[in-house]
Amino acid sequence: MLKIQNLTKVYMPANVRALEDVTFDVPKGQFLAVIGLSGSGKSTLLRCINRLVEPTSGKIFLDGQDVTVANAEELRRVRRKIGMVFQHFNLVHRSSVLTNVLAGRLGYTNPAWSLINRFPKADIEKARYQLERVGIGDKTHQRADALSGGQQQRVGIARALMQDPEIILADEPVASLDPVLAHSIMQYLEKINAEDGVTVICSLHFLDLVHRYAHRAIALNAGRVVFDGLPKEIDDERFKEIYGQEAERVG
């Protein structure tokens, strides 16, 4: 489904190599965890896949289409297939929960109508359904900034689902949440993966979450892939290779 070939990203003018010759495939329906220290390239990798960050070199193929050479219209269609869940939620705080979720339909909706919050009835019903699905159907008309962090992230997931995505990129979706809420959010992603067959690529810090939810893990260190395999294969030696010799293993 997704093929990454020799992906490199260099941030100029500082010449920072965030990704270096990264290559891997992701089959349809897999739950893939991307792990590594802060600054290892996890967020850059996810954002290159939908070209929120432009790769310096390499190729990204989604369903056989080369995303790296897609023009503006082609990229718009590609992004319909890719839902994005952000660490800090990326909601419009002054807008209602429903309006935030409906933003997931912008790739399908006449831009002029969306500017004045006019959406088809079917989209509104779909948004209500997705909010029910993530357990906050009663928050539809509240402002987004009135919600807790965990509730805001559920809005972010519902928004991503409005795209009918083939793949969800979750960029450290639980990094700002406490452990109980983190598991709650991960369980929604797990449910979407299992029930809808949506491929999930999720960057994570904590190995206990990786072991509990991921089918497979890829580890980055200084922008390079240093591990690709089953979470249970991350032994103490692999852990030190990923996180450094001074790291303390927890979970």
Secondary structure, 3 states (H helix, E strand, C coil): CEEEEEEEEEECCCCEEEEEEEEEEECCCCEEEEECCCCCCHHHHHHHHCCCCCCCEEEEEECCEEHHHCCHHHHHHHHHCEEEECCCCCCCCCCEHHHHHHHHHCCCCCHHHHHCCCCCHHHHHHHHHHHHHCCCHHHCCCEHHHCCHHHHHHHHHHHHHCCCCCEEEEECCCCCCCHHHHHHHHHHHHHHHHHHCCEEEEEECCHHHHHHHCCEEEEEECCEEEEEECHHHCCHHHHHHHHCCCCCCCC
